[in-house]
């Protein structure tokens, strides 16, 4: 499926700001099952864009500097991405969680996608005893890794309420866990915390899901905004496999990966500083449009 993506972020400032410096992670990465065809940024006002130092995760990071006084800043990302990714199917001969954990500890891979980079707590996803115990009910060491991953995602989707008013972007996983509610970021971070507590490599994936579903299928939660889900490492043969605890589904043909990191701090679409005073408001809109017709 070929997708056209339009992601617009607008900042409105109560008073003119004289300087803004932002890190942008808006260009989708090349990842298994997807290919970036083209990408462009449209800025108002215009600014200087230059490559930035790569950070802990897998992301295309650029630096935007705006030095002219402005009452607003609009950052529009346009991309075309081809996604050809099959739905994973758990099999009896999948490696068990115990085997995956052992192989991850023994890995000598030093690349950005190394399982060793995602085994341990990260700044926004600490280990938590209660989360670990709750997730462990689906993470028996002798269970197949794919079977366990989708079972845990389905349990989160079933027992947690999608409630944008329940949490903020900096809400820790424990608070969302105790509330049994939140948004995709919260569900992903809870699942990652539980997987890491079980000794499994788990990464935070940020990107998009299809805005409008195919005929006859339900609309996915998280459309019209950036979305977050989980990548779990299944061993050298399976590699990284995506699972979406917000919707209780695998990462497949409806998901577009933009960035991968240890947690949200590694992959935030936009962060940075402005010099000025007064309040600011942010407006975000996302549209993911399929450009091809899938036979029914």
Secondary structure as GFF3:
##gff-version 3
##sequence-region A 1 296
A	DSSP	beta_strand	2	17	.	.	.	ID=ss1
A	DSSP	beta_strand	19	27	.	.	.	ID=ss2
A	DSSP	beta_strand	34	44	.	.	.	ID=ss3
A	DSSP	beta_strand	48	51	.	.	.	ID=ss4
A	DSSP	beta_strand	60	66	.	.	.	ID=ss5
A	DSSP	beta_strand	70	83	.	.	.	ID=ss6
A	DSSP	alpha_helix	97	106	.	.	.	ID=ss7
A	DSSP	three_ten_helix	115	118	.	.	.	ID=ss8
A	DSSP	alpha_helix	129	136	.	.	.	ID=ss9
A	DSSP	alpha_helix	145	159	.	.	.	ID=ss10
A	DSSP	beta_strand	161	162	.	.	.	ID=ss11
A	DSSP	alpha_helix	173	179	.	.	.	ID=ss12
A	DSSP	beta_strand	181	182	.	.	.	ID=ss13
A	DSSP	alpha_helix	184	197	.	.	.	ID=ss14
A	DSSP	beta_strand	202	209	.	.	.	ID=ss15
A	DSSP	beta_strand	227	233	.	.	.	ID=ss16
A	DSSP	beta_strand	240	244	.	.	.	ID=ss17
A	DSSP	beta_strand	249	250	.	.	.	ID=ss18
A	DSSP	beta_strand	255	261	.	.	.	ID=ss19
A	DSSP	alpha_helix	264	267	.	.	.	ID=ss20
A	DSSP	beta_strand	270	275	.	.	.	ID=ss21
A	DSSP	beta_strand	280	290	.	.	.	ID=ss22
###
